[in-house]
């Protein structure tokens, strides 16, 4: 406990944290203000496991039941509490101790980002081939597993509405319209997820869409959705690496993809997509991003949630895009939207604890809690945002002002009503 006690005494400056060690000894940290967050360590080794590398150790200790948060608080409260402390300090306040360990961690993260075709497929399956029911329990009705768009932070709408608004915002930026000969545009959706955006584009513009991804169950689900909607001939999905796509497209979208590409593969990504896009085409990329310089993905996230994943700095994207020949016409930093999204995902996860535990086990459930809470704090208190970038080959491919984005997204929002979450406890209670 000595090492953990020393670390917490240095880091916790506001509020009150109470830690009861396995032997019953009680340790208090902070300035004594606020409602105390009370935690308990269940065995002798838990304290050292956390102190050696807090970002990994705390997550694993919580997953294994060695770190217990006493009601009425939970792991989200503890994670946000810790994040609030590090706001006054450096971003690496809770990183591994010692230069050798930090160097080894950076090297491991670098090696993990080399996503050749084999590694990319394995990583996608690790992340997205979990039980379908799991995603249904915490995502919106359209299964959008990326940031929702909350237009008014003072009056937060439902997750379903915010995800519908996100799709409208992205679709508007693609500047889709009928071609001079009256034919529909052809769109490539890279990393198509569960098919929601591809189907949305077809519904509102009648365009032909090819969605590609590497998780077999995702693609199977996408095909089921297209068939149910009667658009399998217009919206096709393929279990395919984007690097194997051929042909040309009028528009390209990648939503939540670049986080999985890995920095060593950015040159290939930008070169290949440039080859696939027609001269007057438009590409939109939406991804998580860093507001600061390049960094690394922490070991816990790489090990348990997104192996091979990395959230890029804008500089890393822009340098490679320029080298490949792209012209960047629009950059929008989406601030705080993801923190609201993750908060709602966490709420829905907790609502369905019993079913998630039945699907997997207690350890998985706690892992999922820790992942969502940690991600929320990074977008709420840390330096994470979402980047939306519009790329073109020719500057005249889009209108001269951004008015078209505002006007078109408003038109799309007015054209569709958001569904109600079919698992909403209030709706289920009313139905009964």
Secondary structure, DSSP 8 states (H G I E B T S, - for coil): -HHHHHHHHHH--SSEEEEE-TTS-EEEEESS-SS-EEEEE-STTHHHHHHHSHHHHHHHHHHTTSEEE-TT--HHHHHHHHHHHHTTS-TTTTS-SSHHHHHHHHHHHHHHT---HHHHHHHHHHHH-S-HHHHHHHS-TT---S----S-TTS---HHHHHHHHHHHHHHHHT----TTS---EEEEES-TTSHHHHHHHHHH--EEEEEES-HHHHHHHHHHHHHHT-TTTEEEEE--GGG--S-EEEEEEES-HHHH-GGGHHHHHHHHHHHEEEEEEEEEEEEEESSS-----HHHHHHT-TT---EEHHHHHHHHHHHT-EEEEEEEE-SHHHHHHHHHHHHHHHTHHHHHHHS-HHHHHHHHHHHHHHHHHHHTSSEEEEEEEEESSGGGS-SSTHHHHHHHHHHHHT------TT-HHHHHHH-
